[in-house]
Amino acid sequence: MKLEDIKRSRAACAVMAAVFTVFLAFFTLGTLLQQPKDFSEMENRTLAKKPELSSEKLLSGELDEDVEEYMSDHVFLKDAMMCFRTTCDYFSGKTLQNGVYFSKDGYLLQRFAEDEANLLKNVSYLNDFAEKINVPTDLILAPNSVCVNKDKLPAFACTDDQREAAEKIRAQLSSKINLFDAYETLTALQAQGIQAYYRTDHHWTASGARAVCDNWLISQGLSPTSADFIPDTVGDFYGTLYSKAPAAFVKPDEFSFFENKNIGCTVEYLNEGKTADGCMDESFFDKKDKYASYFGGNFAKIKITSGSKSGKSILVLKDSYANSLIPLLTEQFSEIYVVDLRYLHFESVSDIIQQNNIERVLMVYNIDFINEDKNFIWLE
């Protein structure tokens, strides 16, 4: 190799090293000097706190772990870099990111992987509970968007069939539980050009929840929601699927909800010892997770007292899909008890039903939740 080539090679290496050093220094200083956040709206989780220096942690090696976790959570421009990387992956031909498919019409669809053993175990918990309580019980079974919008999936997408999973649930479900399969309602809504699911979030839209609620009420001989439920829109919404697969080209959803100001209701958060007027927590209207404006998120046990003169009571066992459906029940039920088994442990749901003379039970669960969740055991 000639001397000139060696010099050019050394110069190139020096430039690369300088660029790398500047890059590393920029992000390290940015991470250390920026105002630390307690919560990431993008990831919807609490972030690691700045580690405290102590001799015990230093000697045990725990300090190294704490520093690594803190730096990982607080990397300078982390959200922007995640978005940039995902965008580059997409344009390089990668349509699957963190279990989410970039699909037609701007939809982000979450891959479904059936766990038959857990699915059927959870159904058995529901069956045993219904046999024990001896109260009229319904199950609204909600398919996920990947099922209703499967025609939007990219070519060669690999995901299990939720219709097959729904049939397994139907086959194993106790005769004590009346099944309302929301699939036909939601596919019909989507066929009418009405968005039944958010494009960037795993939940159904307010329109999807209302269509399902109305058809379930009619199936029970009750009146559907009245025209007093007026839609309201609070702005752009990037949901949970966007957090898993953020990309610069993804357009936001429009977050809307239905509210009936004529019926009115009071919400008691029974484990937190607080109350609220109405089902919507407006403090979330300006946040990324606008879906959490329903009740302010998920809680172990709440009681809703509405202005309905029906005198009827109901207990709703639920996942987060139910949050947008529950306010629509306030016309038909004077008292609505809501239980989320992810947070209600060591308290008997059967006792809640007996102590409050609850007349019927409504379970609202999406298929992916029944497939994956491990908390149905708390029904025992």
GITA-V505741 format. One record per residue. N is the residue number from 0. RES is the residue in one letter. SS is DSSP state (~ for helix, > for strand, _ for the rest). OMEGA is omega in radians with two decimals (none if undefined). Layout:
N_RES_SS_OMEGA ; N_RES_SS_OMEGA
This chain:
0_M___-3.13 ; 1_K___3.13 ; 2_L_~_3.13 ; 3_E_~_3.12 ; 4_D_~_3.14 ; 5_I_~_3.13 ; 6_K_~_3.12 ; 7_R_~_3.13 ; 8_S_~_3.12 ; 9_R_~_3.13 ; 10_A_~_3.12 ; 11_A_~_3.13 ; 12_C_~_3.14 ; 13_A_~_3.12 ; 14_V_~_3.13 ; 15_M_~_3.14 ; 16_A_~_3.14 ; 17_A_~_3.13 ; 18_V_~_-3.14 ; 19_F_~_-3.14 ; 20_T_~_3.11 ; 21_V_~_3.13 ; 22_F_~_-3.12 ; 23_L_~_-3.13 ; 24_A_~_-3.14 ; 25_F_~_-3.08 ; 26_F_~_3.09 ; 27_T_~_3.12 ; 28_L_~_3.10 ; 29_G_~_3.13 ; 30_T_~_-3.09 ; 31_L_~_-3.04 ; 32_L_~_-3.10 ; 33_Q___3.10 ; 34_Q___-3.10 ; 35_P___3.12 ; 36_K___3.09 ; 37_D___-3.00 ; 38_F_>_3.07 ; 39_S_>_3.09 ; 40_E___3.12 ; 41_M___-3.10 ; 42_E___3.12 ; 43_N___-3.14 ; 44_R_>_3.08 ; 45_T_>_-3.11 ; 46_L___3.13 ; 47_A___3.11 ; 48_K___3.14 ; 49_K___-3.06 ; 50_P___3.10 ; 51_E___-3.11 ; 52_L___3.06 ; 53_S___-3.12 ; 54_S_~_-3.14 ; 55_E_~_3.14 ; 56_K_~_-3.13 ; 57_L_~_-3.12 ; 58_L_~_-3.10 ; 59_S_~_-3.09 ; 60_G___-3.13 ; 61_E_~_-3.14 ; 62_L_~_3.12 ; 63_D_~_-3.14 ; 64_E_~_-3.13 ; 65_D_~_3.14 ; 66_V_~_-3.14 ; 67_E_~_3.13 ; 68_E_~_-3.14 ; 69_Y_~_-3.12 ; 70_M_~_3.12 ; 71_S_~_-3.12 ; 72_D_~_-2.99 ; 73_H___3.12 ; 74_V___-3.12 ; 75_F___3.13 ; 76_L___-3.07 ; 77_K_~_-3.10 ; 78_D_~_-3.14 ; 79_A_~_-3.14 ; 80_M_~_3.08 ; 81_M_~_3.14 ; 82_C_~_-3.14 ; 83_F_~_-3.13 ; 84_R_~_-3.13 ; 85_T_~_3.11 ; 86_T_~_3.11 ; 87_C_~_3.11 ; 88_D_~_-3.11 ; 89_Y_~_-3.09 ; 90_F_~_3.01 ; 91_S___3.07 ; 92_G___-3.12 ; 93_K___-3.10 ; 94_T___3.14 ; 95_L_>_-3.14 ; 96_Q_>_3.12 ; 97_N___3.11 ; 98_G___-3.11 ; 99_V_>_3.11 ; 100_Y_>_2.92 ; 101_F_>_-2.98 ; 102_S___-3.08 ; 103_K_~_3.09 ; 104_D_~_3.08 ; 105_G_~_-3.13 ; 106_Y___2.93 ; 107_L_>_-3.05 ; 108_L_>_-3.08 ; 109_Q_>_-3.14 ; 110_R___3.13 ; 111_F___3.09 ; 112_A___-3.04 ; 113_E___3.00 ; 114_D___-2.99 ; 115_E_~_-3.11 ; 116_A_~_-3.13 ; 117_N_~_3.12 ; 118_L_~_-3.09 ; 119_L_~_3.07 ; 120_K_~_3.13 ; 121_N_~_3.08 ; 122_V_~_3.13 ; 123_S_~_3.07 ; 124_Y_~_3.10 ; 125_L_~_-3.14 ; 126_N_~_-3.12 ; 127_D_~_3.13 ; 128_F_~_-3.13 ; 129_A_~_3.11 ; 130_E_~_-3.05 ; 131_K_~_-2.98 ; 132_I_~_3.13 ; 133_N___3.08 ; 134_V___3.11 ; 135_P_>_-3.01 ; 136_T_>_3.10 ; 137_D_>_3.02 ; 138_L_>_2.96 ; 139_I_>_-3.11 ; 140_L_>_-3.06 ; 141_A_>_2.98 ; 142_P___3.07 ; 143_N___-3.06 ; 144_S_~_-3.13 ; 145_V_~_3.09 ; 146_C_~_-3.09 ; 147_V_~_-3.11 ; 148_N___-3.08 ; 149_K_~_3.10 ; 150_D_~_-3.12 ; 151_K_~_-3.12 ; 152_L___3.09 ; 153_P___3.12 ; 154_A___3.08 ; 155_F___3.05 ; 156_A___-3.09 ; 157_C___3.13 ; 158_T___-3.14 ; 159_D___-3.05 ; 160_D___3.13 ; 161_Q_~_3.10 ; 162_R_~_3.07 ; 163_E_~_3.10 ; 164_A_~_3.13 ; 165_A_~_3.13 ; 166_E_~_3.07 ; 167_K_~_3.08 ; 168_I_~_3.14 ; 169_R_~_-3.08 ; 170_A_~_-3.08 ; 171_Q_~_-3.03 ; 172_L___3.13 ; 173_S___3.08 ; 174_S___3.09 ; 175_K___-3.10 ; 176_I_>_3.09 ; 177_N_>_-3.08 ; 178_L_>_2.97 ; 179_F_>_3.14 ; 180_D_>_-3.04 ; 181_A___-3.03 ; 182_Y_~_-3.08 ; 183_E_~_3.11 ; 184_T_~_-3.06 ; 185_L_~_3.10 ; 186_T_~_3.10 ; 187_A_~_3.13 ; 188_L_~_3.14 ; 189_Q_~_3.13 ; 190_A_~_3.11 ; 191_Q___-3.12 ; 192_G___3.10 ; 193_I___-3.07 ; 194_Q___-3.13 ; 195_A___3.13 ; 196_Y_>_2.98 ; 197_Y___3.10 ; 198_R___-3.05 ; 199_T___-3.07 ; 200_D___-3.08 ; 201_H___-3.11 ; 202_H___2.94 ; 203_W_>_3.12 ; 204_T___3.07 ; 205_A_~_3.11 ; 206_S_~_3.10 ; 207_G_~_3.14 ; 208_A_~_-3.11 ; 209_R_~_3.12 ; 210_A_~_3.13 ; 211_V_~_3.13 ; 212_C_~_-3.13 ; 213_D_~_-3.11 ; 214_N_~_3.06 ; 215_W_~_3.12 ; 216_L_~_3.13 ; 217_I_~_3.14 ; 218_S_~_3.13 ; 219_Q___3.14 ; 220_G___3.14 ; 221_L___-3.14 ; 222_S___3.06 ; 223_P___3.13 ; 224_T___-3.07 ; 225_S___3.11 ; 226_A___3.10 ; 227_D___3.05 ; 228_F___-3.05 ; 229_I_>_3.11 ; 230_P_>_3.06 ; 231_D_>_-3.12 ; 232_T_>_-3.05 ; 233_V_>_3.05 ; 234_G_>_-3.09 ; 235_D_>_-3.01 ; 236_F_>_2.97 ; 237_Y___-2.99 ; 238_G___-3.03 ; 239_T_~_-3.13 ; 240_L_~_3.04 ; 241_Y_~_3.12 ; 242_S_~_3.11 ; 243_K_~_-3.10 ; 244_A___-3.13 ; 245_P___3.11 ; 246_A___-3.03 ; 247_A___-3.05 ; 248_F___-3.11 ; 249_V___-3.13 ; 250_K___-3.11 ; 251_P___2.95 ; 252_D_>_2.99 ; 253_E_>_-3.10 ; 254_F_>_3.13 ; 255_S_>_3.06 ; 256_F_>_3.09 ; 257_F_>_-3.13 ; 258_E_>_3.09 ; 259_N___-3.08 ; 260_K___-3.14 ; 261_N___-3.08 ; 262_I___3.10 ; 263_G___3.08 ; 264_C_>_3.05 ; 265_T_>_-3.12 ; 266_V_>_3.08 ; 267_E_>_3.06 ; 268_Y_>_-2.85 ; 269_L___3.14 ; 270_N___-3.13 ; 271_E___3.12 ; 272_G___3.12 ; 273_K_>_3.12 ; 274_T_>_3.11 ; 275_A_>_3.04 ; 276_D_>_3.14 ; 277_G___-3.05 ; 278_C___-3.06 ; 279_M_>_3.06 ; 280_D___-3.01 ; 281_E_~_3.14 ; 282_S_~_3.14 ; 283_F_~_-3.12 ; 284_F___-3.11 ; 285_D___-3.13 ; 286_K___-3.14 ; 287_K___-3.08 ; 288_D___-3.09 ; 289_K_~_3.11 ; 290_Y_~_3.11 ; 291_A_~_3.06 ; 292_S_~_2.97 ; 293_Y_>_3.08 ; 294_F___-3.09 ; 295_G___3.12 ; 296_G___-3.10 ; 297_N___-3.11 ; 298_F___-3.09 ; 299_A___-3.03 ; 300_K_>_3.05 ; 301_I_>_3.07 ; 302_K_>_3.12 ; 303_I_>_3.06 ; 304_T_>_-3.05 ; 305_S_>_3.09 ; 306_G___3.11 ; 307_S___3.13 ; 308_K___-3.10 ; 309_S___-3.09 ; 310_G___-3.09 ; 311_K___3.11 ; 312_S_>_-3.12 ; 313_I_>_3.00 ; 314_L_>_3.14 ; 315_V_>_2.98 ; 316_L_>_-2.88 ; 317_K_>_2.80 ; 318_D___-3.03 ; 319_S_~_3.06 ; 320_Y_~_-3.07 ; 321_A_~_-3.05 ; 322_N_~_-3.14 ; 323_S_~_3.13 ; 324_L_~_-3.03 ; 325_I_~_3.13 ; 326_P_~_-3.13 ; 327_L_~_3.14 ; 328_L_~_-3.00 ; 329_T___3.08 ; 330_E___-3.02 ; 331_Q___-3.06 ; 332_F___-3.13 ; 333_S___3.11 ; 334_E_>_3.12 ; 335_I_>_3.03 ; 336_Y_>_-3.08 ; 337_V_>_-3.12 ; 338_V_>_3.06 ; 339_D___-3.04 ; 340_L___3.08 ; 341_R___-3.06 ; 342_Y___-3.13 ; 343_L___3.10 ; 344_H___3.09 ; 345_F___2.99 ; 346_E___-3.04 ; 347_S___3.07 ; 348_V_~_3.10 ; 349_S_~_3.13 ; 350_D_~_3.09 ; 351_I_~_-3.14 ; 352_I_~_-3.11 ; 353_Q_~_-3.06 ; 354_Q_~_-3.08 ; 355_N___3.10 ; 356_N___-3.11 ; 357_I___-2.97 ; 358_E___3.12 ; 359_R_>_-3.11 ; 360_V_>_3.06 ; 361_L_>_3.04 ; 362_M_>_3.10 ; 363_V_>_-3.10 ; 364_Y_>_3.01 ; 365_N_>_-3.01 ; 366_I_~_-3.11 ; 367_D_~_3.13 ; 368_F_~_3.11 ; 369_I_~_-3.12 ; 370_N_~_-2.97 ; 371_E_~_-2.95 ; 372_D___-3.11 ; 373_K___-3.01 ; 374_N___3.13 ; 375_F_~_3.10 ; 376_I_~_-3.11 ; 377_W_~_3.02 ; 378_L_~_-3.10 ; 379_E___none
